[in-house]
Amino acid sequence: GKREEMVRAYQEVINLYPDHPQEADIRFLLLKEMAAQPFSEADLVGGIIGAVTRLPKDPRGIRGLLMVGKRLDDLKLYELAETYYRLAVLLSTMQQTRDAGGSTAEALLGQARAMTAQGKLVEADALLRVINTNVRWSDIWSVSGPLWASLAFRQGQYREGVRRWRQTCGPLGGELLPDLFGWLAPALGE
């Protein structure tokens, strides 16, 4: 139950035995434990950079980068979060693994959300177009579709927003209808 001591012990093992046969398992257990606790973001970032640098072919590195990106996202450090999502996409591409878990799509979606929060709407729109027109990622359309549609509405492209919504989420308005009226009503008053 002494989690902080466990983290220090893991760090000590990594430092004393860098080529230990279980180094990868220890590094990723350490990273998971650090993310579950209120460790500083600098420690968490250092942990994932160390893991990915030492073990670039380990597929858990992609999940680790996503975890760090989400943590930075939660802290509203959008520019840094965007960087870590981008690194996850890059590592996925370099590993040339079959993306069965949807990590690439998840990283692109995180990157698009971070860009949207920074006001980079055109760049976010381009990433969301990639996600929402790729059928193999249709399982995340329920999340990416409304964001993609909302970007069109935010840019005054109402017909395009409705088209995007129908393409990814279906013809019913569902949860987007209240937002849709919120975007359209001010435009109709003009």
N, C-alpha and C positions, 0 to 999 in steps of 0.2 A: 503493500500500500504506500510505500515511500517513492512516489513517482519522480520527484526531483533527483533523488539519489540514484534511481534507475537510469535516468537520462545521463547523469554525470558518469555512471559506470559504463554505459554504452559508448560515450565519447572517449573515455579512457581506453577501452578495448580497441576502438578504431585507431587511436593515436599510437598505442603500443604495438599493435599487431595489424599493420595496414594491409597485409596480403593474406589475412586469415581466410580460410575456405568459406566462412559464413559472413564475410564482410558485407556482402550485398544485403543479406537478411538483416544484419545488425543496423546498417545505415538506414534502411527503409523502416524498420521498427522504431528507430530513434526519431526519424522524421515524423512518423505517424504520432508518436507520443508527444513530440514537441508541438504539433499542430493541435492536439487535444488539450493542451495546457496553455495558460496565459504567458507563454514565452514571448520574448520580444520578436518582432518581425525580422530583425537583423539576424538573430539566431536561426530562425526558420529558413530564411533566404540562404544563409551560410550553409545550413544542412543540406538543402537541395542542390546547391551549386557543387558542394563537395561530392554528393552522391552521383550527380550526372557527370561530373568531370572524371571521377574514378571509374564509373560504370556506365559509359555512354550507350551500351547495347542492352542494358536492362530495361525492359518495358515498364517497370514500376517508376522509372524516372519521369515518364510522361504524366502519370497520375500525381506524382509529387509536385511537378510544375503546376498542374491544374489546381492542386490543393493550395499552393502558395498564391497563385493568381486569385483564387476565391477569397482567401484571407485578406489580401490587399484590397480587393473589391469591396469587401465588407467594411474596411476601414476608410473607404472612399479615396484610396490612393490609386486612382484610375490609370494614371500614366504608367505607374509601376506594374499594376495588374495587367495592362495591355502588353507590356514587355514579356511577362512570364507566360501569358497565353500564347504569344507569338513564338516563344522558345519551345513550348509544348508542341506546336504545329511543326516547327523546324525539326525537333528531335524525332517526332513521328515520321516525318519524311525521310530523315537520315537513316532511321532504323528499318525503313521499308517493311514495316510489319503490316499484316492484314488488320485493319482497324475494326475488329469485331466488337470491341467495347464502345465504339463511338467517341473515342478520345479526341480525335481530330475535329469532329463536328462540335464537341463540347468546348474545345479550345477556341475554335473560330467564333462560336456563339459568345463565349466570355469576352473575347477580343472585341466583338461588335458591341456588346453592352458597355464595355469600358470606353470605346470610341464615342458611343452615343452620349454617355455621361460627360464627355469632354467637348461635345458639340461637333465632333467629326462625323457629321451625318452622311456625307457622300461616301466616305471610306467604309463606314458601318453598313451602309446600304449595299455596297459591292460585296462585302463578306456574307451578308444575309442572303443575297441573291445566290451565291454559291451553295449555301446550306439548303435553301428552300427550293432549289431546282434540282437537287441531287436526291433521287428517290431512295438511295440506300440510307439516307439520314432522315427519312420521313418520321421516324419515331420521336424526333425532337421538334417536329414542326409545330406541335401544340405550344411550345415555348418560343421558338424562333419566328413562327408565322405572325403572331400578333405584334411582335417587335418590328418585323419587316413591314407589316401593314401600317403600324403607327408612324414609322419613318416617312412613308408616303403622305399620310395625313398631315404630319408636322410640316411637310414641305408644300402643302397645298395641292397635292396630287390625289384628290378624293377618289376618282374612278380607279386609279392604279391601286390605291389602298384597298378598295373593295375587291378588286381582281386578285390581289395578293392574299387577302383573307380567304376568299373562296378557294383559291388554289391550295392553300396549306391547311385550312381549318374547317372548311365546309361552308355551305351556303347559309347556315343559321348564324346569327350574330353572336349568340352566347354571351360570354363575359365581355366581349369587345363592344357590344351595343351601347352601354352607357358612355364609354369613352368616345365612341364614334359620334354620338350626338353632341358630346362636349366639344369635339373638334369641328363638327359641321355647323353647329348653331352660331358661333361667332362669325363664321365665314358667310352664312346666309344673311346675317344682319348688315353686313357691309354691302 
